[in-house]
Amino acid sequence: IAPRLEKSSHGVRVRKRVLRTTGLGESALDQKIAPIYTRYANPVTTVLASPGEVEIHLTATADTAAAAEKLLDELAEQLEDAVHPAVFSHAGESLEEVVGRGLTVKRYTIATAESCTGGLVAKRLTDVAGSSEYFVSGVVSYSNEAKTALLGVPADLIAAHGAVSAQVAEAMARGAKERLGATIGVGITGVAGPGGGTETKPVGLVFIGLADDVGVEAKQFNLFGSRQEIRQRASQVALDWVRRRYLI
């Protein structure tokens, strides 16, 4: 059927590209890129949101495939510059694939200590073929006792700050790095809901810690959605922080 399709296309070639982004909401991202893409009738730009990601779809038409790709290159480069470093893929890769490739190239290894995400970060990393090159191990330390026994988080630290705290996220990350023997340790603790939230620690509050040979740091994130959406967004934030901090 190729000759028939060729005849009906009248020589027009269509090429598409998808820029996958994370770390910016749909409206915030569109505010940054709309002044750029609205100047172009070709390629056509569409912005599509999904939990934890926003995709920028570009469609170009031209007389030849090479000409269409050139149009995509010109616009894509400007859009990437406008929202850097939010774009993590322009070839369809998932965030875990991008992180895995970066870890492999830099010869880093990673270990995870997860509470509210229940091992989701470890699952996403190990979904990628070849992840044994960089993923060492993961611990799901749901109870306070497990955090202490498996990761060495001091019980008095948990008592003083609560299990959902920056201090505990840091201690979990440090425990993952040191006890599991990785270059990078990731610690995640939070309130995934739908119950368990308080006025000071509401549902969606998540602390993520990163530990390396230099030191340890934790950040606070206030996420939204159902229990599954909060867990998914927390795993996305954790992977993206690893990408931005170590792999760009």
BELVENTA-V63992 format. One record per residue. RES is the residue in one letter. PHI is phi in degrees with one decimal (none if undefined). OMEGA is omega in radians with two decimals (999 if undefined). D_LAST is the distance of its C-alpha to the last C-alpha in Angstrom with 2 decimals. Layout:
res/phi/omega/d_last
RES/PHI/OMEGA/D_LAST
RES/PHI/OMEGA/D_LAST
This chain:
res/phi/omega/d_last
I/none/-3.09/44.57
A/-57.5/3.12/42.06
P/-61.5/3.13/44.77
R/-68.8/3.09/45.87
L/-65.5/3.10/42.39
E/-58.6/-3.12/41.95
K/-66.3/-3.09/45.22
S/-74.7/-3.12/44.48
S/-78.1/-3.13/41.06
H/55.5/3.06/42.87
G/81.1/-3.12/40.14
V/-85.3/3.10/37.35
R/-113.2/-3.13/33.93
V/-117.0/3.07/31.45
R/-129.7/-3.12/27.73
K/-125.9/3.08/25.29
R/-147.0/3.12/21.55
V/-121.8/3.01/19.75
L/-97.4/3.13/16.51
R/-98.1/-3.08/15.58
T/-126.6/3.04/14.23
T/-150.7/-3.14/14.22
G/99.8/3.07/14.66
L/-128.4/3.05/17.21
G/-70.8/-3.07/20.83
E/-60.1/-3.09/22.68
S/-68.6/3.13/24.68
A/-65.4/3.13/21.95
L/-66.6/-3.11/19.81
D/-64.2/3.10/23.01
Q/-61.9/-3.12/23.99
K/-78.2/-3.00/20.98
I/-101.4/-3.10/21.34
A/-57.8/3.11/25.12
P/-60.7/3.14/26.06
I/-89.9/-3.00/24.18
Y/-72.9/3.13/25.22
T/-70.4/3.07/28.77
R/-80.1/-3.05/29.43
Y/-114.7/2.95/29.24
A/-83.4/3.12/32.01
N/-145.9/0.19/30.38
P/-74.3/3.02/27.77
V/-92.1/-3.09/28.62
T/-113.5/3.05/25.93
T/-130.4/3.14/26.22
V/-108.7/-3.09/24.15
L/-127.5/-3.12/24.54
A/-102.2/2.99/23.61
S/-143.9/-3.08/23.55
P/-53.9/3.09/23.00
G/85.7/-3.09/19.45
E/-141.1/2.93/18.34
V/-132.6/-3.13/19.42
E/-104.1/3.05/19.75
I/-109.8/-3.12/20.44
H/-97.4/3.13/23.00
L/-116.6/3.11/23.92
T/-128.1/-3.11/27.22
A/-118.6/3.05/28.51
T/-124.3/3.14/31.97
A/-162.5/-3.13/33.35
D/-71.9/3.12/36.02
T/-131.9/3.10/33.73
A/-62.2/-3.13/30.59
A/-63.3/3.13/28.95
A/-66.3/3.11/29.90
A/-64.9/3.12/28.54
E/-63.8/3.12/25.15
K/-64.2/3.08/25.16
L/-62.8/3.10/25.86
L/-63.6/-3.14/22.95
D/-58.2/-3.08/20.56
E/-62.9/-3.11/21.90
L/-74.8/-3.11/21.60
A/-59.9/3.14/18.30
E/-61.5/3.13/16.57
Q/-66.7/-3.14/18.23
L/-66.8/3.11/17.45
E/-62.1/3.12/13.68
D/-62.2/-3.07/13.88
A/-70.0/-3.07/16.16
V/-120.2/3.12/14.12
H/-54.8/0.12/10.47
P/-102.8/-3.05/8.25
A/-66.9/3.14/10.98
V/-73.9/3.12/11.10
F/-110.4/-3.13/9.65
S/-155.5/2.97/12.31
H/-130.6/3.11/14.93
A/-130.1/3.06/16.76
G/89.0/-3.11/17.99
E/-70.8/3.00/15.83
S/-77.4/3.14/15.90
L/-62.4/-3.14/13.11
E/-66.3/3.07/14.36
E/-67.5/3.13/14.28
V/-63.8/3.13/10.64
V/-63.4/3.14/9.93
G/-61.5/3.11/12.70
R/-64.2/3.12/11.62
G/-64.1/3.10/8.32
L/-63.3/3.14/10.70
T/-63.8/-3.12/13.22
V/-61.0/-3.09/11.50
K/-87.4/3.13/10.64
R/60.3/3.02/14.04
Y/-95.3/2.99/13.33
T/-119.1/-3.05/15.88
I/-139.3/3.06/16.18
A/-135.1/-3.05/19.38
T/-122.3/3.00/20.38
A/-129.4/-3.00/23.24
E/-122.5/3.04/24.22
S/-115.6/-3.03/27.17
C/-65.6/3.14/27.29
T/-84.5/2.99/24.97
G/58.6/3.12/27.31
G/92.4/-3.08/24.89
L/-66.9/3.11/23.10
V/-64.6/3.10/19.58
A/-62.2/3.12/21.03
K/-60.6/-3.10/22.79
R/-63.7/3.12/19.83
L/-64.4/-3.09/17.89
T/-84.4/2.98/21.11
D/-66.7/-3.07/21.99
V/-86.7/3.10/19.71
A/-60.8/-3.12/21.72
G/87.7/-3.08/20.76
S/-67.1/3.09/19.21
S/-64.8/3.10/21.59
E/-68.9/-3.03/19.29
Y/-132.6/-3.13/16.88
F/-93.3/-3.09/18.82
V/-87.2/-3.08/21.49
S/-172.2/3.07/23.46
G/-139.2/3.11/23.81
V/-121.4/3.00/26.50
V/-99.1/-3.07/27.97
S/-102.1/-3.02/29.68
Y/-75.2/-3.12/31.53
S/-87.5/3.08/34.40
N/-63.0/-3.13/34.43
E/-63.0/3.12/36.34
A/-68.2/3.10/33.67
K/-61.5/3.14/31.00
T/-75.5/-3.04/33.27
A/-70.2/-3.02/34.56
L/-92.4/-3.03/31.44
L/-116.2/-3.14/28.71
G/75.9/3.08/30.86
V/-71.5/-3.09/30.35
P/-59.8/3.13/33.42
A/-61.4/3.14/36.02
D/-70.8/3.06/36.91
L/-68.4/3.09/33.33
I/-64.1/-3.14/33.58
A/-63.6/-3.08/37.07
A/-76.8/-3.01/36.07
H/-113.9/-3.06/33.00
G/88.3/-3.12/33.32
A/-64.6/3.11/31.24
V/-95.5/-3.08/29.09
S/-160.5/3.10/27.64
A/-63.6/-3.10/24.65
Q/-62.9/-3.14/26.53
V/-72.4/3.08/27.04
A/-60.5/3.10/23.46
E/-64.3/-3.12/22.44
A/-65.1/3.09/25.30
M/-65.6/3.13/24.40
A/-63.2/3.12/20.83
R/-63.3/3.12/22.38
G/-62.8/3.12/25.06
A/-63.6/-3.13/22.78
K/-65.0/-3.01/20.87
E/-76.2/-3.06/24.10
R/-77.3/-3.12/26.60
L/-99.5/3.01/24.64
G/72.4/-3.12/23.09
A/-117.8/3.05/19.34
T/-67.7/-3.08/16.35
I/-125.3/3.03/15.15
G/-113.0/3.12/17.79
V/-117.4/3.08/17.64
G/-123.7/-3.11/20.78
I/-133.1/3.05/21.98
T/-144.2/-3.10/25.33
G/-176.8/3.14/26.89
V/-117.2/-3.09/29.74
A/-84.8/3.10/29.38
G/81.6/0.04/32.94
P/-76.1/3.07/35.20
G/-102.0/3.06/37.15
G/92.8/-3.14/36.40
G/-80.2/3.07/35.14
T/-130.0/3.13/36.84
E/-63.2/-3.11/37.06
T/-88.8/3.12/34.66
K/-131.9/-3.05/32.39
P/-75.3/3.03/32.54
V/-58.3/-3.12/31.45
G/100.8/3.09/27.75
L/-75.2/-3.11/26.86
V/-135.9/3.02/23.99
F/-114.2/3.13/22.42
I/-123.3/3.12/19.25
G/-115.3/3.02/18.63
L/-125.8/3.12/15.93
A/-126.5/3.06/17.30
D/-143.6/-3.10/16.15
D/-69.6/-3.12/18.08
V/-83.7/-3.10/17.62
G/174.2/-3.11/18.90
V/-138.5/-3.12/18.88
E/-146.4/3.07/18.18
A/-129.7/3.07/19.31
K/-127.7/3.10/18.98
Q/-100.6/3.10/21.70
F/-131.2/3.09/21.48
N/-112.6/-3.03/24.54
L/-102.7/-3.08/24.45
F/-137.9/3.10/27.29
G/114.8/3.08/29.12
S/-73.0/3.12/31.09
R/-56.2/-3.13/30.53
Q/-65.9/3.14/28.66
E/-67.6/3.10/26.54
I/-64.1/3.11/25.63
R/-63.4/3.13/24.71
Q/-63.8/-3.13/22.61
R/-65.3/3.12/20.82
A/-63.3/3.11/20.31
S/-65.8/3.13/18.74
Q/-65.9/3.13/16.43
V/-61.7/-3.13/15.43
A/-63.5/3.14/14.93
L/-64.6/-3.12/12.70
D/-69.8/3.09/10.56
W/-65.6/3.06/10.47
V/-59.6/3.14/9.41
R/-59.4/-3.06/6.43
R/-69.0/-3.05/5.60
R/-80.5/-2.99/6.98
Y/-114.3/-2.88/6.22
L/-117.1/3.13/3.81
I/-90.3/999/0.00
